[in-house]
Amino acid sequence: MDERFAQGKYLLDVADVAEYLGVEQTTVQRWCREGSMPAMKIGKEWRIRREALERFLERSERSESLVGRLRSFLEVPDNMLAIAQDREMMHRLDAAFFRVGEAQGGRLIKYADGEPWDSLEDVRTDLEPHGLEVGRLEEEGRFRFTCEPDPQRGRTEELRQLLSEEADGGRSVWVSFNWAEQVDLDAALQQQEALQEVVEEGELVVKTAVLGEVVDEWPGKALRRAQVLHSGTIWLSESGLALSRVAPPPSS
């Protein structure tokens, strides 16, 4: 445990809590503003009682929110296949995914080209109601929209470039794609297999989202292959959330 906590410091500042939890100070400030982290403001600075932090952690440990569930599920690096019932569920997953990345100080990138939105403003409108402060994160240089690479060429070189840009900064990179429906299923699965290799090269967390109605058209063999080509699978529908992770085969 951090030395200042061991010494029984009663009133903690934002820097104390951020260092202890391993998140950005801006994340702690947002928790204080929203009221999810009980705090008092002394002058222009937030102060958090030690007991309030302990209660906050207890609530987080048993959190049933989508963000809370993903926070305990996602790893760095990671490569997730996310299957959503509809586009509203897909937006919820995007926002929750990026909020987890934000709390870990990551660089957040949404590939938006080719999606059925009229403008990037529509994308912001889809994400912000689910708690992602897109405008603020863009101003801080931590979130950006970018064009989808040529779906026929795949995404590996694009992601390697992103990793090289962050090599000196030490930040993880959190990327959200949509499934490239323009590509033949077998070719898309080959691209996802190559993507897994890139993920293992650095601090990269990738989520590739696909609608349930698209997956319903896949042969069972293709679905099983898609699942094992990723670190795990996220299923989200109105009836519930299912999280599963691929494990290596047990030794004989």
Secondary structure, 3 states (H helix, E strand, C coil): CCHHHHCCCCEEEHHHHHHHHCCCHHHHHHHHHHCCCCCEEECCEEEEEHHHHHHHHHHHHCCCCHHHHHHHHCCCCEEEEEEECCHHHHHHHHHHHHHHHHHCCCEEEEECCCCCCCCHHHHHHHHHHHCCCHHHHHHCCCEEEECCCCCCCCCHHHHHHHHHHHCCCCCCEEEEEECCCCCCHHHHHHHHHHHHHHHCCCCEEEEEEEEHHHHCCCCHHHHHHHHHCCCEEEEEECCEEEEEECCCCCCC
